């Protein structure tokens, strides 16, 4: 028993504590003082000594701090004035905000909003979470914070999550504000609220000089599509910012805006951003009429980015563009484009087009461990392979013997029977 008792004396020192908590704890904390802590906390609670309890939250050991926090939360609104007074010092913010967040008293909203310019990330996150928990109580003070350049961004992040419908007009007024940081914060909030009545104000921001505002505005219309069109879309597709162009290309795709076909074709072949070019493949496919999309998509097969060429191949297959057969096979011969994605796309496109091609041309590029590639190649060979294609048949027989996923082996057996 003596050994067990002696071991217990060291347990408190094995529990890690925050650096600032350790700095305020005496170097030698006795087991007796730790044991007395619950009684001390209970006594202070019975005496309604809020300041003493807050002092324990700020400067005691982790165990005592947790007990004091729990008691203060249970005391509810009575403890709020003292907690807010302590919060003005901007010390021990996470510990104090933890208590306030547990109480959820509307009186906390304004003091918490005043702390949105804190530099410490942990403290700032705790404040933002508490403001979100207060919901509608926080909204008016968050709008006030949006007009403060040191607090506007964190305020917008919280406000975006609350979505207070009764403040829609207030938000639309912020979208028209002369101050850039206010417009930017409001645009980012509107992107979350997605109020259809803000359409006109958001459309005016598509030509804003601030790139972050244009990004938010273009993303708003992308999220709202296809509910309404955008008059300035052709100009937006030429925006100098790649993010805005990405949003705009996707918007054109969803709207199937045929006005933009020429611009989209140019983007597909010339845009410096490979992601924009990849997205424009689908846009050209959707916005082209009467086979218009075939020529730019064939040209895109030569793109240096594999994602672009693979996407173009797939859409040529969907169009069943017979004139793409030769360029697709040429793509396989380019030793710089042997990725599984390209082989899968080319084989699938050749299968969709349905014209005969040199079945052996796929052999050097097949990854038999990739089920997507195997599936596309089998589809293509079902169209084009013949009994005379000895190398193809040999490859299929070897695949059946391989210790790989056998999901397509029955289809291979069927193809072998067809080839004889």
SULKA-V556067 format. One record per run of one state. SS is the DSSP state (@ for helix, = for strand, . for the rest). FROM is the first residue (numbers start at 0). TO is the last residue. If there is no record, write none. Layout:
# SULKA-V556067
SS_FROM_TO ; SS_FROM_TO
This chain:
# SULKA-V556067
._0_0 ; @_1_7 ; ._8_9 ; @_10_13 ; ._14_17 ; @_18_22 ; ._23_29 ; @_30_45 ; ._46_48 ; @_49_58 ; ._59_60 ; @_61_86 ; ._87_91 ; @_92_102 ; ._103_106 ; @_107_112 ; ._113_119 ; @_120_133 ; ._134_134 ; @_135_145 ; ._146_150 ; @_151_161 ; ._162_163 ; @_164_174 ; ._175_178 ; @_179_192 ; ._193_194 ; @_195_206 ; ._207_209 ; @_210_223 ; ._224_231 ; @_232_235 ; ._236_240 ; @_241_254 ; ._255_256 ; @_257_269 ; ._270_272 ; @_273_286 ; ._287_291 ; @_292_299 ; ._300_304 ; @_305_317 ; ._318_320 ; @_321_332 ; ._333_338 ; @_339_352 ; ._353_357 ; @_358_364 ; ._365_369 ; @_370_383 ; ._384_388 ; @_389_400 ; ._401_407 ; @_408_418 ; ._419_419
